[in-house]
């Protein structure tokens, strides 16, 4: 009887641990990353150059005065996936879908 209670408790603990672990990874993958455009060039080749972008968080200062050039872009994926994404988009698309814009 005691052995049975122990086995049930152990099974419940493993089940709960698996549930928490799987949900933690699921929620983490849905958080978009914010990338900031560090250049002031509006040329398409500069917008598509990953060297002009960096990952930022909420503590990073804003880009300043609002304008029409992309400042920050929200993207679900790492920097390599973001590089592929921006290389396939034109300047109008990148600027038009920006999270925020600068002069």
N, CA, C and O atoms as a printed pandas DataFrame, in Angstrom:
     atom_number atom_name residue_name chain_id  residue_number  x_coord  y_coord  z_coord
0              1         N          UNK        A               1    0.816   -1.187    0.000
1              2        CA          UNK        A               1    0.000    0.000    0.000
2              3         C          UNK        A               1    0.864    1.257    0.000
3              4         O          UNK        A               1    0.637    2.186   -0.775
4              5         N          UNK        A               2    1.866    1.266    0.890
5              6        CA          UNK        A               2    2.778    2.391    0.973
6              7         C          UNK        A               2    3.569    2.559   -0.325
7              8         O          UNK        A               2    3.815    3.672   -0.789
8              9         N          UNK        A               3    3.953    1.428   -0.886
9             10        CA          UNK        A               3    4.696    1.420   -2.150
10            11         C          UNK        A               3    3.846    2.001   -3.278
11            12         O          UNK        A               3    4.357    2.713   -4.143
12            13         N          UNK        A               4    2.556    1.698   -3.267
13            14        CA          UNK        A               4    1.645    2.172   -4.308
14            15         C          UNK        A               4    1.490    3.706   -4.233
15            16         O          UNK        A               4    1.501    4.387   -5.258
16            17         N          UNK        A               5    1.346    4.232   -3.011
17            18        CA          UNK        A               5    1.237    5.683   -2.820
18            19         C          UNK        A               5    2.508    6.383   -3.290
19            20         O          UNK        A               5    2.450    7.446   -3.908
20            21         N          UNK        A               6    3.628    5.791   -2.999
21            22        CA          UNK        A               6    4.911    6.356   -3.418
22            23         C          UNK        A               6    5.012    6.401   -4.941
23            24         O          UNK        A               6    5.463    7.395   -5.511
24            25         N          UNK        A               7    4.590    5.325   -5.591
25            26        CA          UNK        A               7    4.639    5.266   -7.057
26            27         C          UNK        A               7    3.689    6.297   -7.686
27            28         O          UNK        A               7    4.043    6.949   -8.668
28            29         N          UNK        A               8    2.489    6.441   -7.122
29            30        CA          UNK        A               8    1.536    7.432   -7.624
30            31         C          UNK        A               8    2.064    8.853   -7.442
31            32         O          UNK        A               8    1.928    9.693   -8.331
32            33         N          UNK        A               9    2.657    9.111   -6.298
33            34        CA          UNK        A               9    3.234   10.427   -6.029
34            35         C          UNK        A               9    4.378   10.725   -6.994
35            36         O          UNK        A               9    4.488   11.837   -7.510
36            37         N          UNK        A              10    5.203    9.757   -7.229
37            38        CA          UNK        A              10    6.322    9.906   -8.145
38            39         C          UNK        A              10    5.838   10.151   -9.571
39            40         O          UNK        A              10    6.385   11.000  -10.275
40            41         N          UNK        A              11    4.822    9.419   -9.996
41            42        CA          UNK        A              11    4.254    9.600  -11.340
42            43         C          UNK        A              11    3.649   10.989  -11.480
43            44         O          UNK        A              11    3.812   11.632  -12.517
44            45         N          UNK        A              12    2.953   11.463  -10.447
45            46        CA          UNK        A              12    2.354   12.803  -10.482
46            47         C          UNK        A              12    3.448   13.866  -10.545
47            48         O          UNK        A              12    3.317   14.844  -11.282
48            49         N          UNK        A              13    4.505   13.688   -9.791
49            50        CA          UNK        A              13    5.610   14.642   -9.782
50            51         C          UNK        A              13    6.309   14.704  -11.145
51            52         O          UNK        A              13    6.637   15.789  -11.623
52            53         N          UNK        A              14    6.531   13.570  -11.757
53            54        CA          UNK        A              14    7.155   13.521  -13.087
54            55         C          UNK        A              14    6.234   14.170  -14.122
55            56         O          UNK        A              14    6.698   14.925  -14.976
56            57         N          UNK        A              15    4.948   13.885  -14.051
57            58        CA          UNK        A              15    3.989   14.478  -14.976
58            59         C          UNK        A              15    3.945   15.986  -14.846
59            60         O          UNK        A              15    3.944   16.698  -15.850
60            61         N          UNK        A              16    3.909   16.480  -13.611
61            62        CA          UNK        A              16    3.889   17.919  -13.384
62            63         C          UNK        A              16    5.181   18.575  -13.868
63            64         O          UNK        A              16    5.148   19.634  -14.495
64            65         N          UNK        A              17    6.298   17.954  -13.582
65            66        CA          UNK        A              17    7.591   18.491  -14.034
66            67         C          UNK        A              17    7.686   18.556  -15.543
67            68         O          UNK        A              17    8.206   19.526  -16.094
68            69         N          UNK        A              18    7.189   17.531  -16.217
69            70        CA          UNK        A              18    7.189   17.527  -17.687
70            71         C          UNK        A              18    6.299   18.633  -18.237
71            72         O          UNK        A              18    6.671   19.315  -19.191
72            73         N          UNK        A              19    5.132   18.811  -17.644
73            74        CA          UNK        A              19    4.202   19.846  -18.066
74            75         C          UNK        A              19    4.831   21.229  -17.941
75            76         O          UNK        A              19    4.768   22.022  -18.880
76            77         N          UNK        A              20    5.431   21.525  -16.804
77            78        CA          UNK        A              20    6.052   22.826  -16.566
78            79         C          UNK        A              20    7.216   23.047  -17.529
79            80         O          UNK        A              20    7.347   24.128  -18.103
80            81         N          UNK        A              21    8.045   22.051  -17.708
81            82        CA          UNK        A              21    9.207   22.165  -18.586
82            83         C          UNK        A              21    8.788   22.408  -20.031
83            84         O          UNK        A              21    9.331   23.299  -20.683
84            85         N          UNK        A              22    7.847   21.645  -20.538
85            86        CA          UNK        A              22    7.404   21.805  -21.925
86            87         C          UNK        A              22    6.732   23.148  -22.151
87            88         O          UNK        A              22    6.934   23.760  -23.200
88            89         N          UNK        A              23    5.942   23.624  -21.204
89            90        CA          UNK        A              23    5.291   24.922  -21.352
90            91         C          UNK        A              23    6.286   26.066  -21.262
91            92         O          UNK        A              23    6.095   27.095  -21.909
92            93         N          UNK        A              24    7.325   25.915  -20.487
93            94        CA          UNK        A              24    8.336   26.967  -20.383
94            95         C          UNK        A              24    9.022   27.170  -21.723
95            96         O          UNK        A              24    9.251   28.309  -22.131
96            97         N          UNK        A              25    9.355   26.083  -22.414
97            98        CA          UNK        A              25   10.003   26.210  -23.720
98            99         C          UNK        A              25    9.039   26.702  -24.783
99           100         O          UNK        A              25    9.437   27.450  -25.676
100          101         N          UNK        A              26    7.787   26.300  -24.706
101          102        CA          UNK        A              26    6.791   26.727  -25.684
102          103         C          UNK        A              26    6.590   28.237  -25.602
103          104         O          UNK        A              26    6.554   28.903  -26.637
104          105         N          UNK        A              27    6.460   28.787  -24.412
105          106        CA          UNK        A              27    6.245   30.220  -24.238
106          107         C          UNK        A              27    7.470   31.029  -24.628
107          108         O          UNK        A              27    7.338   32.131  -25.159
108          109         N          UNK        A              28    8.649   30.503  -24.376
109          110        CA          UNK        A              28    9.873   31.225  -24.705
110          111         C          UNK        A              28   10.040   31.380  -26.200
111          112         O          UNK        A              28   10.557   32.401  -26.653
112          113         N          UNK        A              29    9.619   30.399  -26.983
113          114        CA          UNK        A              29    9.812   30.476  -28.423
114          115         C          UNK        A              29    8.838   31.439  -29.094
115          116         O          UNK        A              29    9.055   31.822  -30.243
116          117         N          UNK        A              30    7.771   31.838  -28.403
117          118        CA          UNK        A              30    6.793   32.742  -28.986
118          119         C          UNK        A              30    7.100   34.209  -28.715
119          120         O          UNK        A              30    6.389   35.082  -29.213
120          121         N          UNK        A              31    8.121   34.497  -27.953
121          122        CA          UNK        A              31    8.473   35.875  -27.653
122          123         C          UNK        A              31    9.285   36.445  -28.810
123          124         O          UNK        A              31   10.372   35.950  -29.109
124          125         N          UNK        A              32    8.763   37.486  -29.464
125          126        CA          UNK        A              32    9.520   38.061  -30.579
126          127         C          UNK        A              32   10.763   38.807  -30.089
127          128         O          UNK        A              32   10.806   39.294  -28.959
128          129         N          UNK        A              33   11.745   38.884  -30.938
129          130        CA          UNK        A              33   12.973   39.610  -30.661
130          131         C          UNK        A              33   12.875   40.962  -31.342
131          132         O          UNK        A              33   12.297   41.077  -32.423
132          133         N          UNK        A              34   13.440   41.990  -30.711
133          134        CA          UNK        A              34   13.442   43.323  -31.299
134          135         C          UNK        A              34   14.859   43.616  -31.790
135          136         O          UNK        A              34   15.835   43.504  -31.048
136          137         N          UNK        A              35   14.934   43.997  -33.069
137          138        CA          UNK        A              35   16.200   44.376  -33.691
138          139         C          UNK        A              35   16.160   45.866  -34.007
139          140         O          UNK        A              35   15.144   46.384  -34.469
140          141         N          UNK        A              36   17.266   46.547  -33.757
141          142        CA          UNK        A              36   17.340   47.986  -33.994
142          143         C          UNK        A              36   18.283   48.272  -35.154
143          144         O          UNK        A              36   19.386   47.730  -35.235
144          145         N          UNK        A              37   17.817   49.140  -36.049
145          146        CA          UNK        A              37   18.620   49.561  -37.201
146          147         C          UNK        A              37   19.552   50.663  -36.722
147          148         O          UNK        A              37   19.090   51.704  -36.255
148          149         N          UNK        A              38   20.850   50.450  -36.830
149          150        CA          UNK        A              38   21.839   51.361  -36.269
150          151         C          UNK        A              38   22.329   52.416  -37.257
151          152         O          UNK        A              38   23.007   53.361  -36.852
152          153         N          UNK        A              39   22.010   52.281  -38.515
153          154        CA          UNK        A              39   22.458   53.224  -39.538
154          155         C          UNK        A              39   21.400   54.310  -39.744
155          156         O          UNK        A              39   20.251   54.162  -39.326
156          157         N          UNK        A              40   21.803   55.393  -40.389
157          158        CA          UNK        A              40   20.843   56.447  -40.749
158          159         C          UNK        A              40   20.604   56.448  -42.260
159          160         O          UNK        A              40   19.929   57.334  -42.784
160          161         N          UNK        A              41   21.150   55.467  -42.947
161          162        CA          UNK        A              41   20.989   55.357  -44.391
162          163         C          UNK        A              41   19.644   54.728  -44.731
163          164         O          UNK        A              41   19.221   53.758  -44.101
164          165         N          UNK        A              42   18.980   55.290  -45.732
165          166        CA          UNK        A              42   17.710   54.718  -46.176
166          167         C          UNK        A              42   17.898   53.850  -47.425
167          168         O          UNK        A              42   16.923   53.366  -48.000
168          169         N          UNK        A              43   19.154   53.656  -47.843
169          170        CA          UNK        A              43   19.440   52.826  -49.019
170          171         C          UNK        A              43   19.049   51.376  -48.742
171          172         O          UNK        A              43   19.319   50.845  -47.665
172          173         N          UNK        A              44   18.419   50.751  -49.716
173          174        CA          UNK        A              44   17.939   49.374  -49.554
174          175         C          UNK        A              44   19.054   48.412  -49.180
175          176         O          UNK        A              44   18.861   47.545  -48.328
176          177         N          UNK        A              45   20.218   48.551  -49.804
177          178        CA          UNK        A              45   21.322   47.631  -49.502
178          179         C          UNK        A              45   21.806   47.792  -48.058
179          180         O          UNK        A              45   22.289   46.830  -47.462
180          181         N          UNK        A              46   21.684   48.994  -47.490
181          182        CA          UNK        A              46   22.060   49.191  -46.085
182          183         C          UNK        A              46   21.006   48.612  -45.146
183          184         O          UNK        A              46   21.341   48.052  -44.103
184          185         N          UNK        A              47   19.731   48.748  -45.517
185          186        CA          UNK        A              47   18.658   48.163  -44.715
186          187         C          UNK        A              47   18.749   46.639  -44.705
187          188         O          UNK        A              47   18.381   46.001  -43.718
188          189         N          UNK        A              48   19.231   46.061  -45.787
189          190        CA          UNK        A              48   19.337   44.602  -45.893
190          191         C          UNK        A              48   20.648   44.052  -45.338
191          192         O          UNK        A              48   20.831   42.835  -45.290
192          193         N          UNK        A              49   21.556   44.918  -44.920
193          194        CA          UNK        A              49   22.858   44.512  -44.386
194          195         C          UNK        A              49   22.744   44.243  -42.890
195          196         O          UNK        A              49   22.517   45.169  -42.111
196          197         N          UNK        A              50   22.898   43.004  -42.486
197          198        CA          UNK        A              50   22.717   42.613  -41.091
198          199         C          UNK        A              50   23.721   43.305  -40.163
199          200         O          UNK        A              50   23.466   43.417  -38.964
200          201         N          UNK        A              51   24.841   43.763  -40.688
201          202        CA          UNK        A              51   25.835   44.475  -39.875
202          203         C          UNK        A              51   25.276   45.801  -39.341
203          204         O          UNK        A              51   25.814   46.356  -38.383
204          205         N          UNK        A              52   24.210   46.303  -39.950
205          206        CA          UNK        A              52   23.591   47.553  -39.511
206          207         C          UNK        A              52   22.483   47.346  -38.474
207          208         O          UNK        A              52   21.804   48.298  -38.090
208          209         N          UNK        A              53   22.306   46.119  -38.029
209          210        CA          UNK        A              53   21.248   45.784  -37.080
210          211         C          UNK        A              53   21.847   45.168  -35.823
211          212         O          UNK        A              53   22.897   44.528  -35.872
212          213         N          UNK        A              54   21.169   45.369  -34.698
213          214        CA          UNK        A              54   21.556   44.661  -33.480
214          215         C          UNK        A              54   20.320   44.363  -32.636
215          216         O          UNK        A              54   19.330   45.094  -32.667
216          217         N          UNK        A              55   20.409   43.278  -31.890
217          218        CA          UNK        A              55   19.308   42.883  -31.001
218          219         C          UNK        A              55   19.285   43.825  -29.810
219          220         O          UNK        A              55   20.329   44.132  -29.236
220          221         N          UNK        A              56   18.086   44.288  -29.435
221          222        CA          UNK        A              56   17.943   45.198  -28.296
222          223         C          UNK        A              56   16.854   44.684  -27.364
223          224         O          UNK        A              56   16.077   43.796  -27.715
224          225         N          UNK        A              57   16.817   45.261  -26.171
225          226        CA          UNK        A              57   15.755   44.930  -25.223
226          227         C          UNK        A              57   15.086   46.222  -24.750
227          228         O          UNK        A              57   15.391   47.304  -25.250
228          229         N          UNK        A              58   14.190   46.102  -23.803
229          230        CA          UNK        A              58   13.423   47.246  -23.327
230          231         C          UNK        A              58   14.247   48.327  -22.660
231          232         O          UNK        A              58   13.794   49.467  -22.567
232          233         N          UNK        A              59   15.432   48.010  -22.197
233          234        CA          UNK        A              59   16.266   49.004  -21.518
234          235         C          UNK        A              59   17.120   49.819  -22.496
235          236         O          UNK        A              59   17.770   50.781  -22.086
236          237         N          UNK        A              60   17.128   49.450  -23.775
237          238        CA          UNK        A              60   17.903   50.181  -24.779
238          239         C          UNK        A              60   17.207   51.509  -25.081
239          240         O          UNK        A              60   15.996   51.524  -25.300
240          241         N          UNK        A              61   17.942   52.620  -25.097
241          242        CA          UNK        A              61   17.318   53.918  -25.391
242          243         C          UNK        A              61   16.655   53.930  -26.769
243          244         O          UNK        A              61   17.061   53.207  -27.679
244          245         N          UNK        A              62   15.635   54.758  -26.895
245          246        CA          UNK        A              62   14.913   54.844  -28.164
246          247         C          UNK        A              62   15.789   55.481  -29.239
247          248         O          UNK        A              62   16.902   55.930  -28.967
248          249         N          UNK        A              63   15.273   55.510  -30.446
249          250        CA          UNK        A              63   16.028   56.045  -31.581
250          251         C          UNK        A              63   15.936   57.562  -31.709
251          252         O          UNK        A              63   16.631   58.148  -32.538
252          253         N          UNK        A              64   15.111   58.197  -30.924
253          254        CA          UNK        A              64   14.981   59.649  -31.010
254          255         C          UNK        A              64   13.692   60.057  -31.703
255          256         O          UNK        A              64   12.643   59.442  -31.507
256          257         N          UNK        A              65   13.784   61.100  -32.513
257          258        CA          UNK        A              65   12.617   61.685  -33.171
258          259         C          UNK        A              65   11.999   60.716  -34.174
259          260         O          UNK        A              65   12.701   60.095  -34.972
260          261         N          UNK        A              66   10.682   60.599  -34.120
261          262        CA          UNK        A              66    9.962   59.714  -35.039
262          263         C          UNK        A              66   10.028   60.252  -36.460
263          264         O          UNK        A              66    9.969   61.462  -36.681
264          265         N          UNK        A              67   10.149   59.349  -37.413
265          266        CA          UNK        A              67   10.229   59.714  -38.819
266          267         C          UNK        A              67    9.744   58.576  -39.692
267          268         O          UNK        A              67    8.809   57.864  -39.324
268          269         N          UNK        A              68   10.369   58.397  -40.844
269          270        CA          UNK        A              68    9.915   57.371  -41.783
270          271         C          UNK        A              68   10.906   56.213  -41.959
271          272         O          UNK        A              68   10.586   55.229  -42.626
272          273         N          UNK        A              69   12.099   56.317  -41.372
273          274        CA          UNK        A              69   13.116   55.265  -41.485
274          275         C          UNK        A              69   12.980   54.291  -40.319
275          276         O          UNK        A              69   12.816   54.704  -39.171
276          277         N          UNK        A              70   13.047   53.012  -40.618
277          278        CA          UNK        A              70   12.927   51.996  -39.577
278          279         C          UNK        A              70   13.919   52.254  -38.440
279          280         O          UNK        A              70   15.082   52.587  -38.669
280          281         N          UNK        A              71   13.435   52.093  -37.229
281          282        CA          UNK        A              71   14.291   52.171  -36.046
282          283         C          UNK        A              71   14.372   50.779  -35.432
283          284         O          UNK        A              71   15.454   50.218  -35.262
284          285         N          UNK        A              72   13.200   50.235  -35.105
285          286        CA          UNK        A              72   13.135   48.906  -34.492
286          287         C          UNK        A              72   12.171   48.025  -35.269
287          288         O          UNK        A              72   11.149   48.474  -35.787
288          289         N          UNK        A              73   12.541   46.749  -35.329
289          290        CA          UNK        A              73   11.741   45.764  -36.047
290          291         C          UNK        A              73   11.555   44.564  -35.145
291          292         O          UNK        A              73   12.524   44.050  -34.587
292          293         N          UNK        A              74   10.323   44.112  -34.995
293          294        CA          UNK        A              74   10.017   42.953  -34.167
294          295         C          UNK        A              74    9.963   41.716  -35.061
295          296         O          UNK        A              74    9.298   41.713  -36.098
296          297         N          UNK        A              75   10.675   40.663  -34.643
297          298        CA          UNK        A              75   10.801   39.467  -35.480
298          299         C          UNK        A              75   10.898   38.235  -34.600
299          300         O          UNK        A              75   11.618   38.239  -33.602
300          301         N          UNK        A              76   10.183   37.187  -34.959
301          302        CA          UNK        A              76   10.263   35.921  -34.222
302          303         C          UNK        A              76   11.352   35.063  -34.839
303          304         O          UNK        A              76   11.117   34.357  -35.820
304          305         N          UNK        A              77   12.524   35.124  -34.272
305          306        CA          UNK        A              77   13.641   34.330  -34.767
306          307         C          UNK        A              77   14.972   34.941  -34.371
307          308         O          UNK        A              77   15.043   36.083  -33.916
308          309         N          UNK        A              78   16.015   34.163  -34.551
309          310        CA          UNK        A              78   17.349   34.631  -34.189
310          311         C          UNK        A              78   17.913   35.546  -35.277
311          312         O          UNK        A              78   17.270   35.781  -36.300
312          313         N          UNK        A              79   19.101   36.050  -35.045
313          314        CA          UNK        A              79   19.731   37.018  -35.958
314          315         C          UNK        A              79   19.968   36.420  -37.341
315          316         O          UNK        A              79   19.889   37.137  -38.339
316          317         N          UNK        A              80   20.257   35.120  -37.421
317          318        CA          UNK        A              80   20.469   34.479  -38.728
318          319         C          UNK        A              80   19.168   34.425  -39.533
319          320         O          UNK        A              80   19.164   34.680  -40.737
320          321         N          UNK        A              81   18.078   34.096  -38.863
321          322        CA          UNK        A              81   16.776   34.075  -39.537
322          323         C          UNK        A              81   16.364   35.487  -39.935
323          324         O          UNK        A              81   15.777   35.690  -40.998
324          325         N          UNK        A              82   16.675   36.464  -39.079
325          326        CA          UNK        A              82   16.350   37.857  -39.394
326          327         C          UNK        A              82   17.154   38.332  -40.601
327          328         O          UNK        A              82   16.638   39.070  -41.441
328          329         N          UNK        A              83   18.404   37.915  -40.689
329          330        CA          UNK        A              83   19.241   38.270  -41.841
330          331         C          UNK        A              83   18.620   37.754  -43.139
331          332         O          UNK        A              83   18.554   38.484  -44.128
332          333         N          UNK        A              84   18.173   36.526  -43.140
333          334        CA          UNK        A              84   17.519   35.954  -44.326
334          335         C          UNK        A              84   16.240   36.719  -44.654
335          336         O          UNK        A              84   15.951   36.998  -45.817
336          337         N          UNK        A              85   15.486   37.050  -43.622
337          338        CA          UNK        A              85   14.223   37.762  -43.799
338          339         C          UNK        A              85   14.438   39.127  -44.458
339          340         O          UNK        A              85   13.793   39.438  -45.459
340          341         N          UNK        A              86   15.342   39.943  -43.904
341          342        CA          UNK        A              86   15.517   41.296  -44.446
342          343         C          UNK        A              86   16.170   41.282  -45.822
343          344         O          UNK        A              86   15.975   42.211  -46.606
344          345         N          UNK        A              87   16.940   40.242  -46.127
345          346        CA          UNK        A              87   17.576   40.179  -47.450
346          347         C          UNK        A              87   16.546   39.952  -48.552
347          348         O          UNK        A              87   16.809   40.238  -49.720
348          349         N          UNK        A              88   15.373   39.437  -48.179
349          350        CA          UNK        A              88   14.312   39.170  -49.150
350          351         C          UNK        A              88   13.288   40.294  -49.242
351          352         O          UNK        A              88   12.397   40.245  -50.090
352          353         N          UNK        A              89   13.400   41.308  -48.383
353          354        CA          UNK        A              89   12.413   42.391  -48.336
354          355         C          UNK        A              89   13.013   43.672  -48.910
355          356         O          UNK        A              89   14.214   43.917  -48.792
356          357         N          UNK        A              90   12.151   44.490  -49.537
357          358        CA          UNK        A              90   12.628   45.778  -50.039
358          359         C          UNK        A              90   12.519   46.842  -48.943
359          360         O          UNK        A              90   11.925   46.607  -47.891
360          361         N          UNK        A              91   13.100   48.010  -49.206
361          362        CA          UNK        A              91   13.135   49.091  -48.218
362          363         C          UNK        A              91   11.735   49.519  -47.803
363          364         O          UNK        A              91   11.493   49.791  -46.628
364          365         N          UNK        A              92   10.825   49.580  -48.744
365          366        CA          UNK        A              92    9.462   50.007  -48.448
366          367         C          UNK        A              92    8.794   49.038  -47.459
367          368         O          UNK        A              92    8.098   49.468  -46.540
368          369         N          UNK        A              93    9.005   47.762  -47.650
369          370        CA          UNK        A              93    8.426   46.757  -46.748
370          371         C          UNK        A              93    9.030   46.883  -45.345
371          372         O          UNK        A              93    8.301   46.907  -44.354
372          373         N          UNK        A              94   10.337   46.960  -45.266
373          374        CA          UNK        A              94   11.019   47.030  -43.965
374          375         C          UNK        A              94   10.565   48.275  -43.199
375          376         O          UNK        A              94   10.226   48.191  -42.019
376          377         N          UNK        A              95   10.560   49.426  -43.870
377          378        CA          UNK        A              95   10.137   50.664  -43.217
378          379         C          UNK        A              95    8.648   50.632  -42.868
379          380         O          UNK        A              95    8.239   51.131  -41.819
380          381         N          UNK        A              96    7.854   50.052  -43.739
381          382        CA          UNK        A              96    6.417   50.021  -43.532
382          383         C          UNK        A              96    5.949   49.109  -42.422
383          384         O          UNK        A              96    4.867   49.310  -41.872
384          385         N          UNK        A              97    6.738   48.115  -42.083
385          386        CA          UNK        A              97    6.355   47.153  -41.043
386          387         C          UNK        A              97    7.188   47.311  -39.760
387          388         O          UNK        A              97    7.236   46.402  -38.931
388          389         N          UNK        A              98    7.827   48.444  -39.608
389          390        CA          UNK        A              98    8.688   48.679  -38.458
390          391         C          UNK        A              98    7.870   48.810  -37.178
391          392         O          UNK        A              98    6.734   49.285  -37.197
392          393         N          UNK        A              99    8.457   48.388  -36.084
393          394        CA          UNK        A              99    7.860   48.564  -34.759
394          395         C          UNK        A              99    7.875   50.051  -34.385
395          396         O          UNK        A              99    6.923   50.565  -33.799
396          397         N          UNK        A             100    8.976   50.730  -34.735
397          398        CA          UNK        A             100    9.095   52.179  -34.549
398          399         C          UNK        A             100   10.002   52.729  -35.648
399          400         O          UNK        A             100   10.765   51.989  -36.270
400          401         N          UNK        A             101    9.904   54.050  -35.876
401          402        CA          UNK        A             101   10.670   54.702  -36.941
402          403         C          UNK        A             101   11.432   55.904  -36.412
403          404         O          UNK        A             101   11.104   56.444  -35.355
404          405         N          UNK        A             102   12.455   56.319  -37.156
405          406        CA          UNK        A             102   13.272   57.474  -36.797
406          407         C          UNK        A             102   13.485   58.350  -38.009
407          408         O          UNK        A             102   13.137   57.975  -39.128
408          409         N          UNK        A             103   14.056   59.515  -37.786
409          410        CA          UNK        A             103   14.392   60.426  -38.896
410          411         C          UNK        A             103   15.603   59.939  -39.645
411          412         O          UNK        A             103   16.031   60.576  -40.608
